[in-house]
């Protein structure tokens, strides 16, 4: 469904949950920029599709960084919101990403463990190899090299924890900054400076109400030439 210049791509929907393929550059939830977030577009979609009067309930379960694209799941009921929050808290949601990075990692696959500290005022996270500060939070991700073209390489990534900017800063820490992510060491911005080549391509979990397995997939951005060069390599 189109809203002005924005095409909302709904990739999963039932009475309890709704998931969309978030475009890079869009906020999931409103902040002090005042920009209209994805959540408001989803509310409008539900209101129009089901002809709902008054306010529409929509619970924000998780977020993707603004320059990141891919799967975002929202709750359509309070019960689903509470149960999905618990699934994320208990790490019972499998998150899968793909990233195009500027350098090939030394190991073809591996597990990264770092300790992260976030500067909220500057909105930037620092990774340490050891826990140098009590407030630093341990974070873990798994990665695997899928392929490469020229001086860029495609990684499949499974974050085990869910820290702010985790994937971006951990890959930067090993010298594999994500394409376009100048905040974390990339050489230059993408053609669209509001985007980076990090994409959430799959979320898997047990449905919070139906108790059946759910796997939600999102295709990489169609209009991004870099992503399309790698699309055939992504499961």
N, C-alpha and C positions, 0 to 999 in steps of 0.2 A: 504494500500500500504506500502511495506517495503522499508526502506532506510538503508542499512547496518543492524545493530542490532536493529534499531528503527522501530517499526510498527506504522504508523500514522493511527489513528482511526478517520475517518471523520464521524460525526454524523448528520450533516445538511449541505446542499449545494444548492444554487441557483445562479442566475446571480449577486446578490448583496452582499450576505453573505456566509461565510463558517464557520462551527463550528467543533471543534475537541475535543476529550476526552484527555486532557493533562495528561501525566504520571507524578507522583510525582517525583521531582528531576530535572525537566526540566524548564529552563527559558522560559518565554513567549517572551520577547524581549531582544536583546543583551545588555550586560553591560560590565564593565571593566574586567570581568574574561576572556573574549575572547571566552567563550564557545558558540557553535552554538545554537541559540535559536529556539524555536518551530516555530516562524514566518518564518524562512528561510526554514524549512521543508515544511511548507504549501505552500510557494511560489514555491518550487520545484515540489510539487504535482500538483499545478495548471498548471505549465509550461509543465509538462509531459502529464497530462490528456488531456489538450486542445491544445497541440502542439503549444504553444505560443512562438513567436520569441522575443528576447530582454528581457528587464526587466518586471517583473510582479508586478502590483500594489497590495499591501496588506496593509490595514490600521489596526493598533492595536487599538482596542476600549477600552479594559479593560485588567486587568492582574490578575493572581493568583500568590501568593507567590511561590517561587521555590519549596518548599517541599510539596505543596498542589496539589492534582489531580482534574480533572473534566472539566466541560464545559468552553471552551474559544471560543468566537465568534470574527471573523475578518471580516473586510469590503473588498469587492472586487472592490468597486467603491468609488470615492470621495463623491458622493451624499450620499451613504449609511453610510460612515464614519461620515460625518457631522451630519446626522440625528440620528444615533445611539449614538453619543456623547451627543446630546441634550436629548435623552431619559434617558441616565444614569445620566446626570446632573439634570434632573427634577425628578429623582427617579421614573421613569415609567417602570423600569425593575424589575421584581420580582426575587430575587436571593434566591435559596434554597440550603442549605448545610447539610451534615451529619458529625458528629464527634464522635470519640471514645475517651472518657475522663477517667482520672484515678480515679476520685471520683464522687459519685452521688451528684447532686445538692440538696440543702435542699428542694427546691420547685420543684414539678414535672414539672411545666412549669412556664414561667414568661417572663418579659421584663427587660432587663438590660440597664441602662443608665450610661455612664461614660464620662469623659473628658480625651482625649488622647493627649499626647505630644510625638513626635518622635525625637530621637537623630539620625540624618542622618549619622553622622560619625560612630556610633556604630551599626546602622541599628536595633535599638530596640525601642519599644514604651512602654510608661508608662501610666497606667490608674489611674485616680483619681476619687473618689466618688463625689467631688465637684470641681467647676471651680476655682482652686487655682491660675492659671496662665492665663493671657489674651490670650496667643497663644494656649491654650489647646482647642481642638475641641470636641464638643459634639458628641457622637455616641450612637446608639441604635440598639439592636438586640432582637429578640424574640427566645425563645428556648422551646423545649418540650422533655421530657424524653421518649424514645421509648422502651428501654429494657436494660438488663444488663446480663453480663456473668462474673462470678468470681468477680474480683475487678475492672472491666471496664464497662462503660455504654455508650450506644448509644444515642446521642442527634440529633434531627432535629432542624435546625437553619435557621432563616430568618433575615439577616442583613437589617436594614432599611436605614442606612447610609453606606458609602463605604470608611472607613478610612484604612490606611495602618496597616496591622497586627491586624485589629479590632477584629475579632472573637477569635484569639489566645490569645490576651491580656485580653479581657473581660472575657473569660472563666477562664483564670488563676486567674484573680482578685477575682473570687468567689470560688477559690479552686478546680477548675475542669480543670486542665491542659490537653491539648490534648496529647494523647499517642505519644511518640517519640519527643515531642517538648521541648527539654531541655532549649532552649532559654527562654521559658515562663513557667518554673517550673516542667516539666516532670521529673520523676525519672531517666530515662535513654533513650538513643537513641533507635530507632527501629533497627532491624537487618540490614536494609539499612539505614545508618545514614542520608541520604539525603532526607528522607521522614518523614511525620507525618500523622496521621490518621484524616485528614480533607479533605473532598471531596465536590466539587461543583456538585450536582447531577441534578440541573434543573435551567434553565433560561427561563423566560416567558416575552413576550413583544408584542407590535403591530409592525408588519413588517414595516420598515421605508419607503418602496416604495410601496409594495402591499397593505399595510394597513389592513392586515389580522392577526388574533392572531397566535402567534408562541410560542411553548413550546419545548425546546430542553433538552433532558435528556441524562445523561451519567452514565453508570454502574460503580460501584466501581471497583477498580483494581482486575483483575482476579487472579493474582499471589500473592496477599497479603492474607495470611491465616486469619488474624484478620478480614479484611473486609468481606471475604467470610463467616465467622461465623455469620455475621449480615445481609448479603445480602437479606435474605428472609424477613427481617423486614422493608426494605426500599421501599417506594412507587415508 
